[in-house]
Amino acid sequence: MITLKRTKVVDATPQEVFDALADPQELTRLVPRVQRVEVLERHADWARIATHMALGGVFGTLRCEGELRWVEPQSLSFTVRKPLPLENRWSFTPVDGGTEITVHMSLDLAPLLGPFAQFVPVAAVNDMLSHDLDSTLQRIAARIASRGLKERTVAV
């Protein structure tokens, strides 16, 4: 099992952060490797979605179908069972100077790779996923900042 945690404070309200992540189609711009998102079913506080992740190499693109759940504007979570157990939990906490975004990610490669999972260099996967999460947090901050600039420009 691989687990990661990343945190970043952004100059925005929890609602602004939530809104930046609430549109599944925005994920292709915010999350590295996400090429496409399908909304399969939508309800008041959850949706069933499929993400198409570019993994490269022998894996190419991996389709991960799961449940997206949210409590507006405090949290979002995406849980996948197949082809591999994966969970992304995002929380948005107001702090002085904005909102603290915390993301917890866990995944288990064994169901996808079988006995070959023991040969996966865990440190390399951790580094790759850490880079992806850090990049996602940077993109969220930039997206929120660009929305703020557009709103100020329109208001003038």
C-alpha positions in Angstrom: 0.0 0.0 0.0 1.3 3.4 -1.0 0.1 6.4 1.0 0.9 10.1 0.6 -0.2 13.4 2.2 0.3 16.8 0.8 -0.8 20.2 2.1 -0.9 23.7 0.7 -2.4 27.0 1.8 -4.0 29.1 -1.0 -5.3 32.6 -0.9 -9.0 31.7 -1.3 -12.0 30.6 0.6 -12.9 26.9 1.0 -15.8 27.6 -1.3 -13.5 28.9 -4.0 -11.2 25.9 -3.7 -14.2 23.5 -3.7 -15.6 25.2 -6.9 -12.2 24.9 -8.6 -12.4 21.1 -8.1 -16.1 20.5 -8.3 -16.3 20.5 -12.1 -15.1 17.0 -13.2 -14.1 18.4 -16.6 -11.6 20.8 -14.9 -9.7 17.8 -13.7 -8.1 17.4 -17.1 -6.5 20.8 -16.6 -5.7 20.4 -12.9 -4.5 16.8 -12.4 -1.5 15.5 -14.3 -2.2 12.3 -16.2 -6.0 12.8 -16.2 -6.9 12.8 -19.9 -10.6 12.5 -19.7 -13.4 12.3 -17.2 -16.8 10.6 -17.7 -19.7 11.4 -15.4 -21.7 8.2 -15.3 -24.3 9.1 -12.6 -24.8 12.2 -10.6 -26.7 12.9 -7.3 -26.9 15.7 -4.7 -23.7 14.8 -2.9 -22.0 12.0 -4.9 -21.4 10.9 -8.5 -20.1 7.9 -10.2 -17.3 8.9 -12.5 -14.5 7.3 -14.6 -11.2 8.9 -15.1 -8.8 8.0 -17.9 -5.2 8.2 -16.6 -2.2 8.4 -18.8 0.4 6.1 -17.3 2.6 5.5 -20.2 4.8 2.4 -20.8 3.0 -1.0 -20.9 -0.1 0.5 -19.1 -0.9 3.2 -21.6 -4.2 4.7 -20.4 -5.9 3.3 -17.4 -9.7 3.7 -16.9 -10.5 4.0 -13.2 -14.2 4.0 -12.3 -15.3 5.0 -8.8 -17.4 7.2 -6.6 -16.8 10.9 -6.0 -18.4 12.1 -2.8 -18.4 15.7 -1.4 -19.5 17.8 1.5 -19.6 21.4 0.1 -17.4 23.3 0.7 -15.3 21.2 3.1 -14.2 18.0 1.3 -14.1 15.8 -1.8 -13.2 12.1 -2.0 -12.7 9.8 -4.9 -12.7 6.1 -4.3 -11.8 3.4 -6.9 -12.0 -0.3 -6.4 -11.0 -1.6 -9.9 -8.6 -1.9 -11.6 -6.8 -1.0 -8.3 -7.8 0.2 -4.9 -7.3 4.0 -4.9 -8.5 6.7 -2.6 -8.0 10.5 -2.9 -9.4 12.5 0.0 -9.3 16.3 -0.2 -10.2 18.6 2.7 -10.5 22.4 2.7 -9.9 24.1 6.0 -10.1 27.9 6.6 -6.9 29.3 8.0 -5.4 32.8 8.4 -4.5 33.9 4.9 -6.9 31.6 3.0 -7.6 27.8 2.9 -5.4 24.9 3.8 -5.9 22.2 1.2 -4.9 18.7 2.4 -4.9 15.7 0.1 -4.5 12.1 1.3 -3.8 9.5 -1.4 -3.6 5.8 -1.0 -3.3 3.0 -3.6 -2.5 -0.7 -3.7 -0.8 -1.9 -6.9 -1.1 -5.6 -6.1 -4.6 -6.2 -7.6 -3.4 -4.6 -10.8 0.1 -6.2 -11.0 -0.4 -9.4 -9.1 2.9 -11.0 -7.9 4.8 -8.4 -10.0 3.8 -5.7 -7.5 6.7 -6.8 -5.2 9.1 -5.6 -7.9 7.8 -2.1 -8.2 10.2 0.5 -6.9 7.9 2.0 -4.2 10.2 5.0 -3.8 10.0 5.9 -7.5 6.2 5.6 -7.4 6.1 7.8 -4.3 8.2 10.4 -6.0 6.1 10.3 -9.2 2.8 10.6 -7.2 4.2 13.3 -4.9 5.2 15.3 -7.9 1.7 14.9 -9.4 0.0 16.0 -6.2 2.3 19.0 -5.8 1.7 19.9 -9.4 -2.1 19.6 -8.8 -2.0 21.9 -5.8 0.0 24.4 -7.7 -2.4 24.3 -10.6 -5.4 24.7 -8.2 -3.7 27.8 -6.7 -3.0 29.2 -10.2 -6.6 28.5 -11.4 -8.1 30.3 -8.4 -5.7 33.2 -8.8 -6.6 33.6 -12.5 -10.3 33.5 -11.7 -9.8 36.3 -9.1 -7.9 38.4 -11.7 -10.8 37.9 -14.2 -13.4 38.9 -11.6 -11.4 42.0 -10.6 -11.0 42.9 -14.3 -14.7 42.6 -15.0 -15.6 44.5 -11.9 -13.6 47.6 -12.9 
